[in-house]
Amino acid sequence: MFRDDEFSGIPYFLIGIGIGMIAGVLLAPQSGQEIRRDVRRRANEGLGYLNQQADRVRDGAGKVVTKGKEWIARQSESVQFAGETRKPYHEQI
């Protein structure tokens, strides 16, 4: 089922991975410390952005809740008024 020549490419593949890793380390534009600093800085910027968006969502949700409570209060008053102005059934006859 498997022939020996089917596996002959594996050593070349591993050699290619090794060469790629060495080239990546030698040709990296920044040192490891600089890369970590940049990653940390960008992570902090992303966290700041997410906090700003969370504040905006929180403010918007607060406004929606306030408007919803006002609408419910108006509807409640309307229902109470309608109930007070309606004559009892025995008086309608």
Biopython code that builds the backbone (N, CA, C, O; Angstrom):
import numpy as np
from Bio.PDB.StructureBuilder import StructureBuilder

atoms = [
    (1, "MET", "N", (0.818, -1.191, 0.000)),
    (1, "MET", "CA", (0.000, 0.000, 0.000)),
    (1, "MET", "C", (0.867, 1.262, 0.000)),
    (1, "MET", "O", (0.693, 2.124, -0.861)),
    (2, "PHE", "N", (1.812, 1.385, 0.965)),
    (2, "PHE", "CA", (2.716, 2.528, 0.986)),
    (2, "PHE", "C", (4.058, 2.102, 0.416)),
    (2, "PHE", "O", (4.602, 1.049, 0.752)),
    (3, "ARG", "N", (4.559, 2.937, -0.436)),
    (3, "ARG", "CA", (5.882, 2.665, -0.986)),
    (3, "ARG", "C", (6.899, 3.556, -0.299)),
    (3, "ARG", "O", (6.557, 4.605, 0.246)),
    (4, "ASP", "N", (8.119, 3.140, -0.329)),
    (4, "ASP", "CA", (9.183, 3.908, 0.326)),
    (4, "ASP", "C", (9.371, 5.291, -0.296)),
    (4, "ASP", "O", (9.702, 6.243, 0.411)),
    (5, "ASP", "N", (9.165, 5.412, -1.593)),
    (5, "ASP", "CA", (9.411, 6.703, -2.253)),
    (5, "ASP", "C", (8.330, 7.738, -1.931)),
    (5, "ASP", "O", (8.517, 8.918, -2.226)),
    (6, "GLU", "N", (7.211, 7.331, -1.338)),
    (6, "GLU", "CA", (6.175, 8.291, -0.957)),
    (6, "GLU", "C", (6.611, 9.133, 0.241)),
    (6, "GLU", "O", (6.132, 10.255, 0.410)),
    (7, "PHE", "N", (7.492, 8.622, 1.054)),
    (7, "PHE", "CA", (7.930, 9.325, 2.247)),
    (7, "PHE", "C", (9.257, 10.042, 2.045)),
    (7, "PHE", "O", (9.805, 10.590, 3.002)),
    (8, "SER", "N", (9.774, 10.051, 0.860)),
    (8, "SER", "CA", (11.079, 10.664, 0.622)),
    (8, "SER", "C", (11.034, 12.182, 0.717)),
    (8, "SER", "O", (12.091, 12.802, 0.835)),
    (9, "GLY", "N", (9.870, 12.808, 0.671)),
    (9, "GLY", "CA", (9.770, 14.264, 0.744)),
    (9, "GLY", "C", (9.772, 14.805, 2.160)),
    (9, "GLY", "O", (9.961, 16.007, 2.349)),
    (10, "ILE", "N", (9.568, 13.962, 3.162)),
    (10, "ILE", "CA", (9.483, 14.427, 4.548)),
    (10, "ILE", "C", (10.784, 15.063, 5.024)),
    (10, "ILE", "O", (10.723, 16.131, 5.634)),
    (11, "PRO", "N", (11.956, 14.478, 4.786)),
    (11, "PRO", "CA", (13.190, 15.160, 5.240)),
    (11, "PRO", "C", (13.365, 16.531, 4.594)),
    (11, "PRO", "O", (13.817, 17.469, 5.251)),
    (12, "TYR", "N", (13.015, 16.659, 3.327)),
    (12, "TYR", "CA", (13.138, 17.951, 2.659)),
    (12, "TYR", "C", (12.171, 18.970, 3.268)),
    (12, "TYR", "O", (12.498, 20.148, 3.410)),
    (13, "PHE", "N", (10.992, 18.500, 3.618)),
    (13, "PHE", "CA", (10.010, 19.370, 4.265)),
    (13, "PHE", "C", (10.550, 19.878, 5.600)),
    (13, "PHE", "O", (10.449, 21.069, 5.896)),
    (14, "LEU", "N", (11.114, 18.994, 6.395)),
    (14, "LEU", "CA", (11.674, 19.388, 7.692)),
    (14, "LEU", "C", (12.858, 20.333, 7.532)),
    (14, "LEU", "O", (13.011, 21.276, 8.308)),
    (15, "ILE", "N", (13.687, 20.087, 6.539)),
    (15, "ILE", "CA", (14.808, 20.987, 6.270)),
    (15, "ILE", "C", (14.281, 22.369, 5.873)),
    (15, "ILE", "O", (14.832, 23.387, 6.292)),
    (16, "GLY", "N", (13.234, 22.404, 5.079)),
    (16, "GLY", "CA", (12.632, 23.678, 4.675)),
    (16, "GLY", "C", (12.073, 24.448, 5.862)),
    (16, "GLY", "O", (12.211, 25.670, 5.936)),
    (17, "ILE", "N", (11.447, 23.739, 6.786)),
    (17, "ILE", "CA", (10.935, 24.402, 7.993)),
    (17, "ILE", "C", (12.089, 24.994, 8.796)),
    (17, "ILE", "O", (11.999, 26.126, 9.270)),
    (18, "GLY", "N", (13.161, 24.244, 8.949)),
    (18, "GLY", "CA", (14.319, 24.733, 9.693)),
    (18, "GLY", "C", (14.923, 25.960, 9.049)),
    (18, "GLY", "O", (15.234, 26.934, 9.735)),
    (19, "ILE", "N", (15.093, 25.926, 7.732)),
    (19, "ILE", "CA", (15.656, 27.078, 7.017)),
    (19, "ILE", "C", (14.739, 28.294, 7.170)),
    (19, "ILE", "O", (15.214, 29.414, 7.356)),
    (20, "GLY", "N", (13.446, 28.071, 7.092)),
    (20, "GLY", "CA", (12.487, 29.173, 7.253)),
    (20, "GLY", "C", (12.560, 29.789, 8.639)),
    (20, "GLY", "O", (12.498, 31.010, 8.782)),
    (21, "MET", "N", (12.690, 28.959, 9.653)),
    (21, "MET", "CA", (12.794, 29.480, 11.025)),
    (21, "MET", "C", (14.069, 30.291, 11.207)),
    (21, "MET", "O", (14.043, 31.364, 11.809)),
    (22, "ILE", "N", (15.176, 29.788, 10.694)),
    (22, "ILE", "CA", (16.447, 30.507, 10.812)),
    (22, "ILE", "C", (16.380, 31.834, 10.056)),
    (22, "ILE", "O", (16.825, 32.863, 10.565)),
    (23, "ALA", "N", (15.835, 31.812, 8.867)),
    (23, "ALA", "CA", (15.710, 33.049, 8.085)),
    (23, "ALA", "C", (14.804, 34.046, 8.791)),
    (23, "ALA", "O", (15.079, 35.246, 8.774)),
    (24, "GLY", "N", (13.731, 33.570, 9.410)),
    (24, "GLY", "CA", (12.827, 34.465, 10.132)),
    (24, "GLY", "C", (13.510, 35.140, 11.301)),
    (24, "GLY", "O", (13.294, 36.326, 11.549)),
    (25, "VAL", "N", (14.327, 34.402, 12.017)),
    (25, "VAL", "CA", (15.038, 34.979, 13.163)),
    (25, "VAL", "C", (16.094, 35.974, 12.687)),
    (25, "VAL", "O", (16.235, 37.053, 13.261)),
    (26, "LEU", "N", (16.837, 35.613, 11.635)),
    (26, "LEU", "CA", (17.906, 36.491, 11.155)),
    (26, "LEU", "C", (17.377, 37.739, 10.470)),
    (26, "LEU", "O", (17.997, 38.799, 10.553)),
    (27, "LEU", "N", (16.256, 37.630, 9.803)),
    (27, "LEU", "CA", (15.739, 38.751, 9.024)),
    (27, "LEU", "C", (14.623, 39.515, 9.733)),
    (27, "LEU", "O", (14.018, 40.403, 9.133)),
    (28, "ALA", "N", (14.338, 39.194, 10.984)),
    (28, "ALA", "CA", (13.278, 39.887, 11.720)),
    (28, "ALA", "C", (13.634, 41.367, 11.840)),
    (28, "ALA", "O", (14.772, 41.703, 12.167)),
    (29, "PRO", "N", (12.673, 42.253, 11.578)),
    (29, "PRO", "CA", (12.969, 43.685, 11.618)),
    (29, "PRO", "C", (13.163, 44.220, 13.035)),
    (29, "PRO", "O", (13.701, 45.315, 13.202)),
    (30, "GLN", "N", (12.739, 43.479, 14.056)),
    (30, "GLN", "CA", (12.846, 43.960, 15.425)),
    (30, "GLN", "C", (13.337, 42.827, 16.326)),
    (30, "GLN", "O", (13.236, 41.647, 15.991)),
    (31, "SER", "N", (13.863, 43.222, 17.462)),
    (31, "SER", "CA", (14.275, 42.212, 18.434)),
    (31, "SER", "C", (13.044, 41.694, 19.176)),
    (31, "SER", "O", (11.960, 42.272, 19.089)),
    (32, "GLY", "N", (13.227, 40.620, 19.890)),
    (32, "GLY", "CA", (12.119, 40.044, 20.643)),
    (32, "GLY", "C", (11.543, 41.015, 21.657)),
    (32, "GLY", "O", (10.329, 41.076, 21.847)),
    (33, "GLN", "N", (12.414, 41.775, 22.309)),
    (33, "GLN", "CA", (11.966, 42.748, 23.302)),
    (33, "GLN", "C", (11.117, 43.839, 22.637)),
    (33, "GLN", "O", (10.087, 44.249, 23.174)),
    (34, "GLU", "N", (11.558, 44.300, 21.471)),
    (34, "GLU", "CA", (10.796, 45.329, 20.758)),
    (34, "GLU", "C", (9.449, 44.788, 20.304)),
    (34, "GLU", "O", (8.439, 45.488, 20.385)),
    (35, "ILE", "N", (9.425, 43.560, 19.831)),
    (35, "ILE", "CA", (8.164, 42.957, 19.401)),
    (35, "ILE", "C", (7.204, 42.826, 20.580)),
    (35, "ILE", "O", (6.018, 43.130, 20.450)),
    (36, "ARG", "N", (7.708, 42.378, 21.726)),
    (36, "ARG", "CA", (6.852, 42.247, 22.910)),
    (36, "ARG", "C", (6.313, 43.598, 23.347)),
    (36, "ARG", "O", (5.152, 43.712, 23.740)),
    (37, "ARG", "N", (7.170, 44.640, 23.278)),
    (37, "ARG", "CA", (6.740, 45.988, 23.651)),
    (37, "ARG", "C", (5.635, 46.471, 22.706)),
    (37, "ARG", "O", (4.645, 47.052, 23.151)),
    (38, "ASP", "N", (5.806, 46.232, 21.401)),
    (38, "ASP", "CA", (4.789, 46.632, 20.426)),
    (38, "ASP", "C", (3.482, 45.866, 20.634)),
    (38, "ASP", "O", (2.396, 46.439, 20.542)),
    (39, "VAL", "N", (3.595, 44.583, 20.910)),
    (39, "VAL", "CA", (2.385, 43.787, 21.153)),
    (39, "VAL", "C", (1.673, 44.304, 22.394)),
    (39, "VAL", "O", (0.449, 44.443, 22.390)),
    (40, "ARG", "N", (2.418, 44.590, 23.451)),
    (40, "ARG", "CA", (1.825, 45.110, 24.690)),
    (40, "ARG", "C", (1.152, 46.460, 24.436)),
    (40, "ARG", "O", (0.044, 46.705, 24.911)),
    (41, "ARG", "N", (1.832, 47.335, 23.683)),
    (41, "ARG", "CA", (1.280, 48.667, 23.393)),
    (41, "ARG", "C", (-0.008, 48.544, 22.591)),
    (41, "ARG", "O", (-0.998, 49.211, 22.892)),
    (42, "ARG", "N", (0.003, 47.700, 21.579)),
    (42, "ARG", "CA", (-1.194, 47.532, 20.751)),
    (42, "ARG", "C", (-2.331, 46.880, 21.536)),
    (42, "ARG", "O", (-3.501, 47.207, 21.333)),
    (43, "ALA", "N", (-1.984, 45.965, 22.425)),
    (43, "ALA", "CA", (-3.015, 45.344, 23.268)),
    (43, "ALA", "C", (-3.646, 46.390, 24.183)),
    (43, "ALA", "O", (-4.860, 46.391, 24.385)),
    (44, "ASN", "N", (-2.824, 47.275, 24.734)),
    (44, "ASN", "CA", (-3.348, 48.345, 25.593)),
    (44, "ASN", "C", (-4.223, 49.309, 24.798)),
    (44, "ASN", "O", (-5.260, 49.760, 25.284)),
    (45, "GLU", "N", (-3.803, 49.621, 23.579)),
    (45, "GLU", "CA", (-4.624, 50.492, 22.730)),
    (45, "GLU", "C", (-5.963, 49.831, 22.429)),
    (45, "GLU", "O", (-7.009, 50.480, 22.466)),
    (46, "GLY", "N", (-5.922, 48.544, 22.132)),
    (46, "GLY", "CA", (-7.169, 47.815, 21.864)),
    (46, "GLY", "C", (-8.068, 47.769, 23.083)),
    (46, "GLY", "O", (-9.287, 47.887, 22.961)),
    (47, "LEU", "N", (-7.480, 47.599, 24.257)),
    (47, "LEU", "CA", (-8.252, 47.583, 25.490)),
    (47, "LEU", "C", (-8.883, 48.950, 25.740)),
    (47, "LEU", "O", (-10.038, 49.037, 26.158)),
    (48, "GLY", "N", (-8.131, 50.012, 25.485)),
    (48, "GLY", "CA", (-8.679, 51.366, 25.632)),
    (48, "GLY", "C", (-9.849, 51.590, 24.692)),
    (48, "GLY", "O", (-10.865, 52.166, 25.081)),
    (49, "TYR", "N", (-9.706, 51.137, 23.460)),
    (49, "TYR", "CA", (-10.789, 51.273, 22.487)),
    (49, "TYR", "C", (-12.027, 50.504, 22.939)),
    (49, "TYR", "O", (-13.146, 51.010, 22.854)),
    (50, "LEU", "N", (-11.818, 49.281, 23.418)),
    (50, "LEU", "CA", (-12.955, 48.485, 23.885)),
    (50, "LEU", "C", (-13.635, 49.137, 25.088)),
    (50, "LEU", "O", (-14.860, 49.091, 25.204)),
    (51, "ASN", "N", (-12.855, 49.742, 25.981)),
    (51, "ASN", "CA", (-13.447, 50.441, 27.122)),
    (51, "ASN", "C", (-14.274, 51.636, 26.664)),
    (51, "ASN", "O", (-15.348, 51.889, 27.211)),
    (52, "GLN", "N", (-13.788, 52.379, 25.662)),
    (52, "GLN", "CA", (-14.552, 53.506, 25.127)),
    (52, "GLN", "C", (-15.861, 53.028, 24.516)),
    (52, "GLN", "O", (-16.910, 53.633, 24.737)),
    (53, "GLN", "N", (-15.803, 51.949, 23.754)),
    (53, "GLN", "CA", (-17.013, 51.425, 23.131)),
    (53, "GLN", "C", (-17.988, 50.917, 24.192)),
    (53, "GLN", "O", (-19.199, 51.092, 24.055)),
    (54, "ALA", "N", (-17.470, 50.291, 25.244)),
    (54, "ALA", "CA", (-18.332, 49.811, 26.324)),
    (54, "ALA", "C", (-19.028, 50.987, 27.010)),
    (54, "ALA", "O", (-20.205, 50.895, 27.359)),
    (55, "ASP", "N", (-18.308, 52.083, 27.203)),
    (55, "ASP", "CA", (-18.921, 53.275, 27.797)),
    (55, "ASP", "C", (-20.031, 53.817, 26.909)),
    (55, "ASP", "O", (-21.096, 54.196, 27.396)),
    (56, "ARG", "N", (-19.779, 53.851, 25.611)),
    (56, "ARG", "CA", (-20.802, 54.337, 24.676)),
    (56, "ARG", "C", (-22.040, 53.451, 24.705)),
    (56, "ARG", "O", (-23.167, 53.947, 24.710)),
    (57, "VAL", "N", (-21.825, 52.140, 24.723)),
    (57, "VAL", "CA", (-22.952, 51.207, 24.767)),
    (57, "VAL", "C", (-23.707, 51.363, 26.082)),
    (57, "VAL", "O", (-24.938, 51.354, 26.101)),
    (58, "ARG", "N", (-22.971, 51.507, 27.181)),
    (58, "ARG", "CA", (-23.593, 51.667, 28.498)),
    (58, "ARG", "C", (-24.440, 52.937, 28.533)),
    (58, "ARG", "O", (-25.558, 52.918, 29.048)),
    (59, "ASP", "N", (-23.917, 54.044, 27.988)),
    (59, "ASP", "CA", (-24.672, 55.299, 27.953)),
    (59, "ASP", "C", (-25.925, 55.148, 27.095)),
    (59, "ASP", "O", (-27.007, 55.592, 27.478)),
    (60, "GLY", "N", (-25.767, 54.517, 25.931)),
    (60, "GLY", "CA", (-26.914, 54.315, 25.045)),
    (60, "GLY", "C", (-27.973, 53.430, 25.689)),
    (60, "GLY", "O", (-29.170, 53.690, 25.566)),
    (61, "ALA", "N", (-27.528, 52.391, 26.372)),
    (61, "ALA", "CA", (-28.482, 51.496, 27.034)),
    (61, "ALA", "C", (-29.201, 52.229, 28.159)),
    (61, "ALA", "O", (-30.394, 52.015, 28.373)),
    (62, "GLY", "N", (-28.497, 53.081, 28.870)),
    (62, "GLY", "CA", (-29.140, 53.865, 29.928)),
    (62, "GLY", "C", (-30.216, 54.776, 29.371)),
    (62, "GLY", "O", (-31.282, 54.921, 29.969)),
    (63, "LYS", "N", (-29.944, 55.391, 28.231)),
    (63, "LYS", "CA", (-30.942, 56.254, 27.593)),
    (63, "LYS", "C", (-32.160, 55.452, 27.155)),
    (63, "LYS", "O", (-33.296, 55.900, 27.311)),
    (64, "VAL", "N", (-31.920, 54.265, 26.607)),
    (64, "VAL", "CA", (-33.032, 53.415, 26.163)),
    (64, "VAL", "C", (-33.890, 53.002, 27.356)),
    (64, "VAL", "O", (-35.118, 53.007, 27.273)),
    (65, "VAL", "N", (-33.247, 52.647, 28.458)),
    (65, "VAL", "CA", (-33.990, 52.246, 29.657)),
    (65, "VAL", "C", (-34.815, 53.411, 30.184)),
    (65, "VAL", "O", (-35.973, 53.230, 30.560)),
    (66, "THR", "N", (-34.232, 54.604, 30.214)),
    (66, "THR", "CA", (-34.954, 55.785, 30.689)),
    (66, "THR", "C", (-36.163, 56.075, 29.816)),
    (66, "THR", "O", (-37.253, 56.333, 30.328)),
    (67, "LYS", "N", (-35.980, 56.036, 28.506)),
    (67, "LYS", "CA", (-37.102, 56.284, 27.602)),
    (67, "LYS", "C", (-38.170, 55.200, 27.737)),
    (67, "LYS", "O", (-39.364, 55.488, 27.658)),
    (68, "GLY", "N", (-37.743, 53.969, 27.937)),
    (68, "GLY", "CA", (-38.698, 52.879, 28.127)),
    (68, "GLY", "C", (-39.513, 53.070, 29.388)),
    (68, "GLY", "O", (-40.724, 52.847, 29.384)),
    (69, "LYS", "N", (-38.868, 53.479, 30.466)),
    (69, "LYS", "CA", (-39.595, 53.732, 31.712)),
    (69, "LYS", "C", (-40.582, 54.877, 31.545)),
    (69, "LYS", "O", (-41.702, 54.812, 32.052)),
    (70, "GLU", "N", (-40.170, 55.931, 30.831)),
    (70, "GLU", "CA", (-41.079, 57.060, 30.582)),
    (70, "GLU", "C", (-42.282, 56.608, 29.763)),
    (70, "GLU", "O", (-43.411, 57.003, 30.054)),
    (71, "TRP", "N", (-42.055, 55.785, 28.743)),
    (71, "TRP", "CA", (-43.145, 55.302, 27.898)),
    (71, "TRP", "C", (-44.109, 54.442, 28.711)),
    (71, "TRP", "O", (-45.326, 54.571, 28.582)),
    (72, "ILE", "N", (-43.559, 53.565, 29.549)),
    (72, "ILE", "CA", (-44.411, 52.704, 30.384)),
    (72, "ILE", "C", (-45.239, 53.556, 31.344)),
    (72, "ILE", "O", (-46.418, 53.275, 31.564)),
    (73, "ALA", "N", (-44.630, 54.590, 31.914)),
    (73, "ALA", "CA", (-45.367, 55.469, 32.828)),
    (73, "ALA", "C", (-46.510, 56.163, 32.098)),
    (73, "ALA", "O", (-47.616, 56.267, 32.629)),
    (74, "ARG", "N", (-46.244, 56.641, 30.869)),
    (74, "ARG", "CA", (-47.311, 57.292, 30.092)),
    (74, "ARG", "C", (-48.429, 56.303, 29.775)),
    (74, "ARG", "O", (-49.609, 56.637, 29.887)),
    (75, "GLN", "N", (-48.062, 55.107, 29.386)),
    (75, "GLN", "CA", (-49.076, 54.101, 29.062)),
    (75, "GLN", "C", (-49.880, 53.730, 30.301)),
    (75, "GLN", "O", (-51.095, 53.543, 30.229)),
    (76, "SER", "N", (-49.206, 53.626, 31.424)),
    (76, "SER", "CA", (-49.886, 53.297, 32.676)),
    (76, "SER", "C", (-50.886, 54.384, 33.048)),
    (76, "SER", "O", (-52.007, 54.088, 33.460)),
    (77, "GLU", "N", (-50.473, 55.654, 32.901)),
    (77, "GLU", "CA", (-51.376, 56.765, 33.177)),
    (77, "GLU", "C", (-52.568, 56.738, 32.233)),
    (77, "GLU", "O", (-53.700, 56.999, 32.643)),
    (78, "SER", "N", (-52.313, 56.423, 30.976)),
    (78, "SER", "CA", (-53.388, 56.360, 29.982)),
    (78, "SER", "C", (-54.387, 55.271, 30.335)),
    (78, "SER", "O", (-55.595, 55.477, 30.224)),
    (79, "VAL", "N", (-53.897, 54.122, 30.755)),
    (79, "VAL", "CA", (-54.779, 53.013, 31.124)),
    (79, "VAL", "C", (-55.567, 53.372, 32.377)),
    (79, "VAL", "O", (-56.760, 53.078, 32.459)),
    (80, "GLN", "N", (-54.921, 54.001, 33.351)),
    (80, "GLN", "CA", (-55.624, 54.399, 34.563)),
    (80, "GLN", "C", (-56.707, 55.415, 34.247)),
    (80, "GLN", "O", (-57.816, 55.329, 34.774)),
    (81, "PHE", "N", (-56.393, 56.377, 33.392)),
    (81, "PHE", "CA", (-57.373, 57.399, 33.019)),
    (81, "PHE", "C", (-58.557, 56.756, 32.303)),
    (81, "PHE", "O", (-59.708, 57.096, 32.576)),
    (82, "ALA", "N", (-58.281, 55.839, 31.400)),
    (82, "ALA", "CA", (-59.364, 55.166, 30.676)),
    (82, "ALA", "C", (-60.226, 54.362, 31.644)),
    (82, "ALA", "O", (-61.445, 54.311, 31.480)),
    (83, "GLY", "N", (-59.632, 53.749, 32.624)),
    (83, "GLY", "CA", (-60.390, 52.982, 33.603)),
    (83, "GLY", "C", (-61.236, 53.867, 34.494)),
    (83, "GLY", "O", (-62.330, 53.470, 34.897)),
    (84, "GLU", "N", (-60.752, 55.061, 34.812)),
    (84, "GLU", "CA", (-61.493, 55.982, 35.680)),
    (84, "GLU", "C", (-62.654, 56.627, 34.939)),
    (84, "GLU", "O", (-63.695, 56.884, 35.543)),
    (85, "THR", "N", (-62.505, 56.894, 33.648)),
    (85, "THR", "CA", (-63.554, 57.585, 32.902)),
    (85, "THR", "C", (-64.630, 56.642, 32.400)),
    (85, "THR", "O", (-65.712, 57.097, 32.028)),
    (86, "ARG", "N", (-64.373, 55.374, 32.377)),
    (86, "ARG", "CA", (-65.367, 54.421, 31.897)),
    (86, "ARG", "C", (-66.404, 54.185, 32.986)),
    (86, "ARG", "O", (-66.066, 54.028, 34.159)),
    (87, "LYS", "N", (-67.647, 54.161, 32.592)),
    (87, "LYS", "CA", (-68.724, 53.920, 33.537)),
    (87, "LYS", "C", (-68.779, 52.441, 33.871)),
    (87, "LYS", "O", (-68.531, 51.593, 33.013)),
    (88, "PRO", "N", (-69.102, 52.135, 35.111)),
    (88, "PRO", "CA", (-69.293, 50.729, 35.444)),
    (88, "PRO", "C", (-70.397, 50.120, 34.572)),
    (88, "PRO", "O", (-71.283, 50.826, 34.091)),
    (89, "TYR", "N", (-70.329, 48.821, 34.381)),
    (89, "TYR", "CA", (-71.251, 48.137, 33.489)),
    (89, "TYR", "C", (-72.704, 48.318, 33.901)),
    (89, "TYR", "O", (-73.571, 48.476, 33.041)),
    (90, "HIS", "N", (-72.982, 48.297, 35.168)),
    (90, "HIS", "CA", (-74.374, 48.410, 35.597)),
    (90, "HIS", "C", (-74.930, 49.809, 35.341)),
    (90, "HIS", "O", (-76.145, 49.987, 35.258)),
    (91, "GLU", "N", (-74.041, 50.809, 35.214)),
    (91, "GLU", "CA", (-74.522, 52.171, 34.901)),
    (91, "GLU", "C", (-74.706, 52.362, 33.397)),
    (91, "GLU", "O", (-75.401, 53.288, 32.981)),
    (92, "GLN", "N", (-74.109, 51.519, 32.587)),
    (92, "GLN", "CA", (-74.247, 51.633, 31.137)),
    (92, "GLN", "C", (-75.605, 51.137, 30.652)),
    (92, "GLN", "O", (-76.046, 51.533, 29.573)),
    (93, "ILE", "N", (-76.263, 50.303, 31.400)),
    (93, "ILE", "CA", (-77.521, 49.707, 30.954)),
    (93, "ILE", "C", (-78.659, 50.667, 31.074)),
    (93, "ILE", "O", (-79.793, 50.325, 30.741)),
]
sb = StructureBuilder()
sb.init_structure("model")
sb.init_model(0)
sb.init_chain("A")
sb.init_seg("    ")
for serial, (resi, resn, name, xyz) in enumerate(atoms, 1):
    if name == "N":
        sb.init_residue(resn, " ", resi, " ")
    sb.init_atom(name, np.array(xyz, "f"), 0.0, 1.0, " ", f" {name:<3s}", serial, name[0])
structure = sb.get_structure()
